[in-house]
């Protein structure tokens, strides 16, 4: 039971640090650059590239694939990824 | 009395300082794993994916050219703006910024050597990507015009050099500038036409792309590898050179600001 409490404490502290990284250390400008600008341009780039190479029929597949990859990336590596 | 003597000595000492900075930056990049990620791993990944996608059945030879050169261009750009552009930031992180400002050699001379070292490594990015294209996909440049290709690559290098020199004080003065440009990295790939032609973009996006010097040099570079399409090399080289010099003019004021922050207020290391 004590071990579980310690683990919960580590979890809570990690949550707090992620919050601090997101809103204090990383700054709003950093958040805009890496969580807005980068994902939008990544999707635009790969969709445009795929459309140029294979035609318009794969545009939705490429957009959804990149959106999934970006979401997974953010979840795994945290707010600065 | 030979009046040119002292001037010649000064010029020679400046060239020697720039060359020393170049050698040191090359040696640091040889032992840096991050550097290999930038010029070897990252462009190679893009090149392999690009070659796979662009060599699908039915794709034209002009499509494949973007796979052969695109990965190298991406690597070259990444090294130019990240490695070379962080020339002043590196010194701040290493704790050597104050020593550099205390030396009689002007800051731009040291940066000149460092940026040239960065660009040399950026050029290396074409080696693994071209090798992957040739050995992995049996892809070659279909109608290569060697002289125009070399000149276009030289003009592109000039534009990357001017951008790196301009970004160095920009990144040192405002840290968020690097985050923004780093976040917009793939936007640059789109607007400069690294992996597909700018002509496929919306007209407004083509207008924005026109203000970026590498766009025109990349257009010339690709035109030198295919027979079809427009071949206005002189105009493209002139636009690239003009825009690059305009960036340098802007950099002049940024360097003045860096000098002020470092020498007058002494706050540059704290930004």
Interface residues (C-beta under 8 A of the other chain):
Chain A: X27 X29 X30 X32 X33 X34 X36 X37 X38 X41 X42 X44 X45 X48 X49 X50 X51 X52 X53 X54
Chain B: X50 X53 X54 X56 X59 X63 X176 X179 X180 X182 X183 X184 X185 X186 X187 X189 X190 X195 X196 X197 X200 X201
